[in-house]
Amino acid sequence: MNRWLDRLSELGTVEPRYTAQRCLRERQTVGGCDLCARACPHEAVILGPLGASVQIDPDRCTGCGLCVQACPSGALEYDLTGPLVSVRDQRGGPQQPAAEASLTCSQSGAGGPSLTCLGRATPALLSAAGAWEVPLTLIHGDCTACPVGAPDVPQRLQLVLNGAERLREATGQPAQITVRPAQAEDQARAQRFSRRGALGHLIGSGRRELVGLIPDSPLPFVDWSEPAERTPQEWRWRKASLNPAPPAGTPVYWPAPLVDEKCMDCPVCSNVCPTEAITRTHDAAGTLHLTLDLSACTGCMACVDSCPPQAMHRQNHWQAAALDAPLLLFEKFRP
């Protein structure tokens, strides 16, 4: 039995998945990007030449998730399923008020479901808790002495929370998120699961001795031939978490580019887009059509930074309906 559990526990992963097609360095954007390397507190992120732009040193990586949190294009990511299921399973039943959910860092000493580090928390996760009307408490330990994360994890968490709050503004139902350090009474926090989730946790924990660590599920390689897979899981969940649906006419915070008349019909914006959300086509008459799949746009602004004539500009708010159909950004008729 122990040997079987040992084998199951090996299915977890420490390093995040890297998708080269989404990397701004691989896309050769103007200015490049080194945010993942700067965010890593253990120098586990190695920046290399084209073709090997980002590598993760498995001997240094602690799985804290801070590089994923910093990545503007979703090139680095962890599976969100485990934390999302944990938050959902901690809520009350259909006829009960929503119970408080909690996620703690593995070093905090608090009971209940835990993440390797709260650096794994993302705007999508916090926004989903708001959509489910689940008050969520994020409990961290002594970050200044933590061997897993970084001293400024609480400050980084506040930025994540700010992002979730901006996203949820359009729904009129803010997320109820509390970020605080662990207290002595947190050691007795209960571990709550659905019946199905309890068995999965028992098996997935393996030698983790049921301390509450949410098991990691390795993400498969992205099949780039499938357009739906080009959008990172984080942004797919951000869109799904816009619940209740924003009323008609209510702007949704979703940073993306606009194009003005200075566009000179070059391919730079579509070439640098990490999710290929920007599509550039010409019809039989040679007319340019520049379209944007807003729901696939990560807001990295690589297109804005790289546009040679500076014809692209950031717009923060869009109508919710724009997330459901391609937008015509620019059309240029040939005389």
Order of alpha helices (4+ residues) and beta strands (2+ residues): alpha-beta-alpha-beta-beta-alpha-beta-alpha-beta-beta-alpha-beta-alpha-beta-alpha-alpha-alpha-beta-alpha-beta-beta-alpha-beta-beta
